[in-house]
Amino acid sequence: MAGSGVTAQSLRGGFLMGLQSAYPALADPSLDIEMADAIAYAESMVGKELGTRFGVTHFLPMQSASAPVALPAGSEYEYPMQWPGCIPGDGYPRLRTRVRPIVDVVSIVLNIPGSLVGQFPIPTDWLRVDRQTNEILVAPAAGTAPYALAQGIGMLSWRLPATAQIEYHAGLDETAMLQWPQIKRLVALRAMLQLMPTMSLWINPAQLTTESADGLSQSRGSAYVFKDMEDRLGKEAETLLNRILDVWEGPSVIYL
């Protein structure tokens, strides 16, 4: 599944249902093209606001600074992270991925310059993943050969200069979207806000905007139709965004 599930049809069946009766011009099927562009813009905006993707993406570690090769569809590069180590008494190291929610972590490999080991693959059974806040806790299993090696090279120390290359899958799949209907609502709100100037132009093509002499700035004129609705939906969008972020970035649970 790729996309938020918001469509021109769902916007027509929701936000535009009453407006089409008041403004017959909005029933023109040609407006669906503008709606599709507005939805694509809204998904991009909400994805950035929430730090997510619509559809599960495979993140592959960037191996070098050279020009990247073309990646398969549905995948992106994840640049190496600085290894956080841990300060004594503060617990085990924690990493945060660029995109959430995490679906699964394939591997984490430490690059350790100047050491005899060079690279250290972290055993996957050491990883505790909070799929909501995109945090990975590295909790080593004591008494194992990898643990002894990690201790020997100082991997569990904050003094170790290293980078972590992470391969993982993350993003919103169909199940996640069912669990978070607020996200679909947020995309619909952002799409409507993007679409309103176009809809106003369809209803009132004359004197919609005034343009400066240099052509670099615009202001909406008195013919702009949706000022009150825009203010209301804009406030709802910001409130909804903050509510989602409060949950995603608040207290979290580390899953086994």
Legacy VTK file of the C-alpha trace (Angstrom):
# vtk DataFile Version 3.0
C-alpha trace
ASCII
DATASET POLYDATA
POINTS 256 float
0.000 0.000 0.000
1.347 3.373 -0.975
-0.651 6.448 -0.134
-2.796 7.754 2.677
-6.094 6.480 1.280
-7.353 10.023 0.649
-8.843 10.336 -2.855
-10.776 12.858 -4.902
-13.847 10.706 -4.320
-13.397 10.755 -0.543
-12.975 14.535 -0.564
-16.124 14.894 -2.658
-18.000 12.603 -0.301
-16.808 14.576 2.712
-15.676 18.170 2.605
-17.172 18.984 -0.803
-20.553 17.311 -0.352
-22.311 20.448 0.854
-20.157 22.852 -1.136
-21.103 21.258 -4.454
-24.756 22.086 -3.803
-23.923 25.699 -2.982
-21.366 26.031 -5.781
-22.269 23.804 -8.783
-18.968 24.668 -10.504
-17.185 22.426 -7.961
-19.015 19.375 -9.330
-16.992 19.615 -12.559
-15.017 16.333 -12.883
-12.034 18.316 -14.172
-11.462 19.463 -10.614
-10.381 15.892 -9.750
-7.014 16.554 -11.414
-6.422 19.505 -9.104
-7.521 17.347 -6.185
-4.983 14.644 -7.040
-2.187 17.243 -7.047
-3.419 18.679 -3.736
-3.514 15.203 -2.148
0.029 14.420 -3.342
1.226 17.715 -1.852
-0.631 17.010 1.415
0.864 13.519 1.746
4.351 14.930 1.227
3.734 17.652 3.817
2.239 15.334 6.435
5.028 12.807 5.831
7.598 15.471 6.674
5.628 16.728 9.682
5.354 13.243 11.171
8.674 11.855 9.930
7.007 8.966 8.117
6.222 7.484 4.704
2.883 6.390 3.268
3.749 2.816 2.455
6.531 0.693 3.942
9.970 1.703 2.646
13.147 -0.391 2.723
16.020 1.741 4.036
19.468 0.617 2.921
22.675 1.866 4.566
24.793 4.221 2.489
28.164 2.515 2.117
30.222 5.464 0.866
30.037 9.124 -0.068
30.351 8.299 -3.764
27.431 8.839 -6.133
24.685 6.384 -5.098
23.499 3.788 -7.550
19.851 3.596 -8.553
17.766 1.917 -5.872
14.822 -0.448 -6.382
11.349 1.043 -6.089
10.211 1.345 -2.496
13.688 1.836 -1.062
15.807 4.758 0.108
19.280 5.316 1.486
19.833 5.795 5.205
23.029 7.688 5.960
25.294 6.322 8.728
24.569 7.579 12.237
27.110 8.497 14.846
27.237 5.681 17.365
25.956 7.101 20.663
27.636 4.611 22.981
26.536 5.145 26.559
27.715 7.097 29.535
28.240 4.837 32.566
25.073 4.766 34.652
22.821 5.937 31.813
21.962 2.508 30.462
22.553 1.035 27.019
22.980 2.889 23.704
19.898 4.148 21.846
19.547 5.021 18.161
16.731 6.849 16.392
15.940 6.129 12.761
15.064 8.916 10.349
11.636 7.496 9.520
8.915 5.961 11.680
7.106 3.785 12.534
9.704 1.012 12.328
8.353 -2.240 10.899
11.527 -4.257 11.480
15.297 -3.831 11.765
17.260 -6.051 9.380
20.742 -5.246 10.656
22.947 -2.731 12.442
26.671 -2.783 11.699
29.194 -0.594 13.505
32.146 0.785 11.550
34.992 1.215 14.023
37.995 3.025 12.509
41.409 2.152 13.865
40.289 -1.052 15.562
41.400 -4.594 14.803
37.779 -5.600 14.243
36.887 -2.824 11.783
33.218 -3.761 11.755
30.915 -5.217 14.392
27.489 -6.607 13.381
25.163 -6.161 16.337
23.212 -9.373 17.001
19.556 -8.797 16.200
18.488 -10.386 19.493
20.176 -7.451 21.245
17.767 -4.982 19.659
14.646 -3.652 21.390
12.573 -1.580 18.977
9.988 1.051 19.836
8.071 1.001 16.581
6.141 4.152 17.424
8.901 6.570 18.359
11.508 5.039 15.978
13.933 4.334 18.812
16.201 1.285 18.961
17.669 0.221 22.298
20.796 -1.949 22.078
20.594 -4.269 25.103
23.451 -6.784 24.888
22.996 -10.347 26.107
25.749 -10.810 28.684
27.808 -13.968 28.836
27.976 -14.508 25.074
30.961 -14.405 22.734
29.641 -11.263 20.932
29.223 -9.569 24.317
32.800 -10.342 25.288
34.011 -8.987 21.947
31.861 -5.849 22.312
33.313 -5.225 25.755
36.817 -5.878 24.478
36.618 -3.290 21.691
34.801 -0.762 23.872
31.570 -0.890 21.864
29.488 -0.263 24.964
31.509 2.785 25.943
30.636 6.371 25.050
34.318 6.889 24.174
34.186 4.674 21.084
34.386 6.606 17.772
32.124 4.673 15.409
29.226 5.003 12.998
26.191 2.751 12.766
24.852 1.549 9.429
21.220 0.537 9.783
19.067 -1.465 7.388
15.385 -1.427 8.259
11.819 -1.174 7.001
9.617 1.709 8.138
6.446 3.518 7.173
2.681 3.330 7.412
1.148 0.165 6.019
-2.574 -0.586 5.755
-2.760 -1.863 9.336
-1.060 1.245 10.711
-3.408 3.510 8.749
-6.397 1.673 10.237
-4.913 2.247 13.690
-4.341 5.932 12.963
-7.424 7.374 11.202
-6.309 10.778 12.503
-3.469 10.728 9.970
-5.864 10.230 7.060
-7.954 13.110 8.391
-4.843 15.303 8.615
-3.939 14.562 4.982
-7.502 15.401 3.905
-7.349 18.697 5.803
-3.999 19.628 4.262
-5.320 18.711 0.802
-8.400 20.892 1.242
-6.299 23.827 2.431
-4.092 23.431 -0.647
-7.142 23.168 -2.906
-9.162 26.134 -1.636
-7.536 28.895 -3.742
-8.155 26.785 -6.865
-11.773 26.128 -5.869
-12.316 29.831 -5.223
-10.936 30.596 -8.664
-13.389 28.151 -10.234
-16.273 29.820 -8.426
-15.161 33.439 -8.784
-12.544 33.791 -11.520
-12.554 37.608 -11.423
-10.461 39.558 -8.919
-9.328 36.516 -6.984
-5.838 37.869 -6.383
-3.926 41.082 -6.710
-0.324 40.908 -7.877
2.528 43.314 -7.205
4.248 45.150 -10.058
7.305 42.905 -9.820
5.128 39.801 -9.990
6.756 38.311 -6.885
3.952 38.632 -4.367
0.236 38.027 -4.272
-2.599 38.772 -1.904
-6.108 37.394 -1.956
-8.775 39.856 -2.950
-12.320 40.258 -1.709
-13.561 37.586 -4.105
-11.797 34.837 -2.159
-14.637 32.554 -1.117
-13.271 30.277 1.600
-11.575 32.544 4.158
-13.675 31.404 7.136
-13.494 27.742 6.141
-9.747 27.987 5.585
-9.215 29.427 9.060
-11.342 26.714 10.646
-9.688 23.812 8.822
-6.234 25.270 9.403
-6.803 25.349 13.163
-8.170 21.800 13.102
-5.124 20.584 11.148
-2.659 22.115 13.610
-4.563 20.721 16.606
-4.675 17.258 15.046
-0.969 17.337 14.150
-0.032 18.285 17.711
-2.189 15.497 19.148
-0.509 12.885 16.955
2.966 14.188 17.793
2.143 14.203 21.517
1.515 10.458 21.311
4.337 9.598 18.901
6.982 11.599 20.760
5.718 11.159 24.284
6.344 8.289 26.733
7.087 5.129 24.798
7.287 1.383 25.269
10.225 -0.680 24.059
8.933 -3.828 22.387
10.786 -7.128 22.414
LINES 1 257
256 0 1 2 3 4 5 6 7 8 9 10 11 12 13 14 15 16 17 18 19 20 21 22 23 24 25 26 27 28 29 30 31 32 33 34 35 36 37 38 39 40 41 42 43 44 45 46 47 48 49 50 51 52 53 54 55 56 57 58 59 60 61 62 63 64 65 66 67 68 69 70 71 72 73 74 75 76 77 78 79 80 81 82 83 84 85 86 87 88 89 90 91 92 93 94 95 96 97 98 99 100 101 102 103 104 105 106 107 108 109 110 111 112 113 114 115 116 117 118 119 120 121 122 123 124 125 126 127 128 129 130 131 132 133 134 135 136 137 138 139 140 141 142 143 144 145 146 147 148 149 150 151 152 153 154 155 156 157 158 159 160 161 162 163 164 165 166 167 168 169 170 171 172 173 174 175 176 177 178 179 180 181 182 183 184 185 186 187 188 189 190 191 192 193 194 195 196 197 198 199 200 201 202 203 204 205 206 207 208 209 210 211 212 213 214 215 216 217 218 219 220 221 222 223 224 225 226 227 228 229 230 231 232 233 234 235 236 237 238 239 240 241 242 243 244 245 246 247 248 249 250 251 252 253 254 255
